[in-house]
Amino acid sequence: MRIWLAVACVVLAACSRGPDAADSRVAPTVAAVPAGDPVEGARIARRVGCDGCHDEGGKGGGFDVKTPQGDRVVAPNLTVRRALYDDAGIARLLHEGKTHDGHRPFGMPIFMFQHLSDGEVRDIAAWLRALPTVDNPNLAETHLTPATRKSLLDGTHPYASDDQPDPGNLPPRERPVGSLALGKYLAYTTCTECHGRDLNGFEGDDAPTLVVAKAYTSEKFARLMKTGEVTTGGMSRTGRMSKTATYRFAPTLTDVEITAIKQYLDSR
């Protein structure tokens, strides 16, 4: 996490002073970085999927996928893994895709997390520190085949860029306040994981471009985000959006935030 420092050093020296007048110097002062809020961090962690992939309480294993190629990707136990990171390390992981020992955070949507504000990352870190330690001895570990590792390194793997940020990305210090800017921020830190880095979907994936949001009235969009019910009624075709809405969005997004997301998606 980048630590923003405001340092003021004022030197008062008047050459016209008499010999008894000493220079008066004000010591530099450093603006304290606000502490993260674990309660708000829990809300953000649910919204962006931390305790979906890592399961309730961060015990790990909410995401556990085996591939035909012989890989297994398992979200680890956060209450154990957190010991490997200080708060700056957590920020580097989420913003830059840099793990404590340099391995790739394969399976983590860094392309989405990179947009999180410094403030929200501090809140996530505070939530992470506050989690009670959970023992999960039967949790499997991620295993990638040599072929998969090679394809990730040479950029030929279909998900080679998902755990990496965009070059030159600079996350905001705090999340925006204005409705349209807030809606864009929330869309990019909440929806891009499934709907693509530009919100126009992933090629070959069944999650649609979010142009589809324009087909919803404000009332039906709010219903979708709170209950998972699509504009025509019932659950989404694959069920993925409906499950995501009820688990991640309904408990976390406020009416103001849902309105802001809708406003931004309508403006695209």
ZIRA-V571740 format. One record per pair of residues at least 12 apart in sequence whose C-alpha atoms are under 7 Angstrom apart, sorted by the first residue. I is the first residue (numbers start at 1). J is the second residue. D is the distance in whole Angstrom. If there is no record, write none. Layout:
I/J/D ; I/J/D
This chain:
1/88/5 ; 1/91/4 ; 1/92/6 ; 1/118/7 ; 5/30/6 ; 5/31/6 ; 6/30/6 ; 6/31/6 ; 7/28/6 ; 7/29/6 ; 7/30/5 ; 8/28/5 ; 8/29/6 ; 9/26/6 ; 9/27/6 ; 9/28/5 ; 10/25/6 ; 10/26/6 ; 11/24/7 ; 11/25/5 ; 11/26/7 ; 12/24/5 ; 12/25/6 ; 35/122/7 ; 36/122/5 ; 36/123/4 ; 36/125/7 ; 36/126/5 ; 37/123/5 ; 37/126/6 ; 38/123/6 ; 38/124/7 ; 38/126/5 ; 38/127/4 ; 38/130/7 ; 39/127/7 ; 40/123/6 ; 41/120/7 ; 41/123/4 ; 41/124/4 ; 41/126/6 ; 41/127/5 ; 42/124/7 ; 42/127/6 ; 43/252/6 ; 44/124/7 ; 45/124/6 ; 46/248/5 ; 47/190/7 ; 47/248/5 ; 47/249/6 ; 47/252/6 ; 48/189/7 ; 48/190/5 ; 49/248/7 ; 53/75/6 ; 54/75/5 ; 54/76/6 ; 54/77/7 ; 57/131/6 ; 58/77/6 ; 58/78/5 ; 58/79/6 ; 59/77/4 ; 59/78/6 ; 59/79/7 ; 59/134/6 ; 59/136/6 ; 60/75/5 ; 60/76/5 ; 60/77/4 ; 60/78/7 ; 61/74/6 ; 61/75/5 ; 61/76/6 ; 61/139/6 ; 62/75/7 ; 63/75/5 ; 70/145/7 ; 71/143/6 ; 71/144/5 ; 71/145/6 ; 72/142/5 ; 72/143/5 ; 72/144/6 ; 73/142/5 ; 73/143/6 ; 74/140/7 ; 74/141/6 ; 74/142/5 ; 79/131/7 ; 79/133/5 ; 79/134/6 ; 84/100/6 ; 85/100/6 ; 87/125/6 ; 90/125/7 ; 91/121/6 ; 94/110/6 ; 94/113/5 ; 94/114/6 ; 95/110/7 ; 95/113/6 ; 95/114/4 ; 95/165/7 ; 96/114/7 ; 96/164/7 ; 96/165/6 ; 97/110/6 ; 97/163/6 ; 97/164/5 ; 97/165/7 ; 105/163/6 ; 106/163/6 ; 107/163/7 ; 108/163/6 ; 109/162/6 ; 109/163/5 ; 109/193/6 ; 110/162/6 ; 110/163/5 ; 110/164/6 ; 110/165/6 ; 111/162/6 ; 111/163/6 ; 111/164/6 ; 111/165/5 ; 111/166/7 ; 111/197/7 ; 112/188/6 ; 112/189/5 ; 112/192/6 ; 112/193/6 ; 113/189/6 ; 114/165/6 ; 114/171/7 ; 115/171/5 ; 115/188/7 ; 115/189/6 ; 116/171/6 ; 116/189/6 ; 117/171/6 ; 117/172/5 ; 117/173/5 ; 117/174/5 ; 117/175/6 ; 118/171/7 ; 118/172/6 ; 118/173/5 ; 118/174/6 ; 119/173/6 ; 119/174/5 ; 179/260/5 ; 180/260/6 ; 180/263/6 ; 180/264/5 ; 182/260/6 ; 183/257/7 ; 183/260/4 ; 183/261/4 ; 183/263/7 ; 183/264/5 ; 184/261/7 ; 184/264/6 ; 186/261/7 ; 187/261/6 ; 194/207/6 ; 195/207/6 ; 195/208/6 ; 195/209/6 ; 195/210/7 ; 210/265/7 ; 211/265/7 ; 213/265/6 ; 213/266/7 ; 214/266/6 ; 216/231/6 ; 222/258/6 ; 225/245/5 ; 225/249/6 ; 225/250/6 ; 226/245/6 ; 226/246/6 ; 226/249/7 ; 226/250/4 ; 227/245/6 ; 227/246/6 ; 227/250/7 ; 228/241/7 ; 228/242/4 ; 228/243/7 ; 228/245/5 ; 228/246/6 ; 229/242/7
